[in-house]
Each structure stands twice: as structure tokens, then as C-alpha cells.
Amino acid sequence: MMNASSFRKTVNSVPLGEIYHTDGTDLYLGPDFLKDPYTLLNCPLIESPHFYFVKCLCEGDNPSDTDYIKRYHAGTLDGRIGYHRIFDFSAFYEKNKVCSEKILSGKVEPVKVYEWNGKKYIYDGKHRAALCMYYHMDIPYYLLDGKHFFGGVTGCKLDIARKKEKMYSKHIAFFES
């Protein structure tokens, strides 16, 4: 059985190929295997907690009350367990500033995207993509083959989801469509 670390290594070893560009309106958040009331599956990037988090940082607002931080604390941002802590946001502001400078100078690292059922999902780079959208800049991306995402860890999580179909119906529908 493939664990999360070996899954990431497998996906990250896929040849990247051509760089494409998008304004981001066609990018979505992919499977997170959170229960249906909390999942961000199929959430457009522009409506995501990631977008509003980077917007808050860019505008110098306090991110403590963003949906991103609330979900982080509750364990409903992604598959990680909730962790309530008081943040020193200075590191977030600094990282956001550095990434913003790269974007505005045209030196941003492309995000990794895969296509599934005619939609594009971000595998890696949600914050970079959200920043590009904030600045109204095209998002450079590599288009990965979706088949690399549906085995190993994802297959195991899907098997678990099928046993609790009512709680994970959105994910089951995503993979079975």
C-alpha cells in the first residue's frame, strides 16, 4: 500500500512538460476527503478560503477571522487534524510578500493542475494561484495526467468513504462520474 509520502513522490516525479496559462476562473479545489458539510471539493479558486486568505494578507488585514484560519483550527481546511494555536502572522505576511514579488516580476513557479471530468483541479500551488488571481495575473501551470491521482492513498481513502457513503457522497460522485 502506498502512503501519503510515496504518493507525493510519485506525483512529483511525473514529467511536467509544457507550461499553460489561465486567468484562474477555470480552476477548482480537488478532493480533500472531508465530510460533505465541510468539503471544498469543486470550490472555484476565486471563492476558496485560500483566495480570501491571501487577499487579506495583501491588504494588510488581520487573517485571524478568515475562513482559512477557522477551518485550519477546526480541521476542515484539508485532510489535516485541527490544531488550535495562536498564530504569529508575520511569517505569513513575509512569505506572501516574497511570492507577490515573484508574481509581479513574472518569475512565479507554475502550479500543478490535473483535469478530471472536464474540470481543472489544483494539485499543488493553491496560494500561488490565488495570489495571481488577486493581482489579475495569468496563472502559469503544468497540466498533469489525472490518472496519477487515483490510486494508492486516494484509492484507500475512497474505499473508506464508500463505507460511509452518506458522509462522503460528494467524493464518491466525483470519482464515479
N, C-alpha and C positions, 0 to 999 in steps of 0.2 A: 504494500500500500504506500502511496506517495504522500508525504507530509507537506505542510504548507511551504517549508523552506525549499524542498526539492521541486515543488510545483513552480515556485517563483524562478528558480534557476532554469527550469525547462523553458518557461515562457520567455525569460530574459535572454536565453540563448538563441531564440528564433531570429533568423536573418531579418533585418529591419527594412531594407530596400528603399524605395522611393519615399520622399517627403511630400505629403499633400498639405493643403491649406483649407481652412474653413473659418467662417465667422463665428462658429460655435452654436448656432441655432439648431444644428442637426446632431448635437452631442448629448448623450444621456448618461446617467449613472446606472451601472450594471448590478448584477446580483450581489447582495450583501448577506443573504440568508438571515435577515432579521424577520421576526414575525410580521404578518401582514399589516397590522396597525402602525408599525414603525419603519417598514422597509422604504428605502429610497429608490428601489428598482424602478426604472423608467422615468425617473425625475429628470426633466430637462436641466442641463447645466445652469442655465440662467435663473432657474427657480431653486437651485440647490442651496443647502446650508453653506457649502464651500464658497459659492459666489458671494453670498451676503457676508461671510466672514472676511474674505479678502477686501470687499468693498468697505467694510467697517475699518479695517486696518489702513487702507489707502486714505480714508477720510479722517483718520486720527481719532476715531471714536473708540469707546471702551467696548471690547468684544465680549465682556463677561455675560451680557444678556442676549448674545446671538444664539440662534437655534443650534449652530455648530457646537458651541461650548455646552449648552444644555444637553444636547444629545451625547456629547463626549462623556459628561458626568453620569448620564443615565445608562450608558452602554447601548445607545440606539443610533450612533453615528455610523458605525460599521460593525464588523464582527467582533470587535474587542470588548472585553468586560468593562463595565462602567468604572470610572475612577474619579472620585470627587477630591479635587485638590484646588488650592488657591494658586492661580497662575501668576507668574511674573511675565507679563505680555511683552516685555522689551525684546526678548529673543524672537517672538513672532513678528514684531514690527521691523526688526533688523532683517530677518530673512525675507519678509515681504518687500522691503526696500531694495535689497540686492536683486531679487527676482524681477522687480519692477524695472530696475535699471537695465537688466539684460533684455527684457521685453522691448523697452523703448529704444534700445540701441540695435534691435534686430538680432540679438545673439541668444535667444531663448532656446533651450533644449526642447526638441519636439516631444509631444506627449505620445503615449501609445494607446491606440484605439483598435477595437475589433468590431466587426459587423455581425449582427445576428438578426435574422428575420427582417432585413432591410433597414435596420437602425444601427447607428454607430454608438458604441459604448466606450467610455474611457476606462482603460485598464490601469494606467499609471499617468499621473500628471493633472489631477483634478484642480489643484490650486494654481498651477501654471496656466491651465486653460481658462480658469475663472478670471485670473488677472488679465490675460489677453482680452477677454470679453469686456472687462471693466474699462480697459484702455481703448476699446473699439479697434483692436489689432487682430489681424488674422492669426489663427492658431495653427502652428505647424504640427503635423502629426504623422506617425508611421501607422499604416494600416496592417495590423497583424491578422493572421488567419484565425478565425473564431474556433476552429477545431482544437486549438491548443488550450482552450479554456474549459473543456468539458470532459474531463477525465480526472483521475487522481482525487485530489481533495474535493473538487467540485462535485464529482460523482458520489463521493461518500456523504457530503452534505445533502445532496439531492435525495439519496436513499433515506436519510434521517427525516428529511422534510416530507417524503411520501408517507411515512408512518404517522405524521401529524398533519395530514392533508388540510384540515380546516385552518390551521395556523399559518401554513405556508402556501396557500393556493396560488398566490401571485408568482412565486418562484416556479412552482410546478407548471403553471400555464406558460411561463416564459420558456422553459426548457422543452416542453412538449408541443409547442406550436411550430 
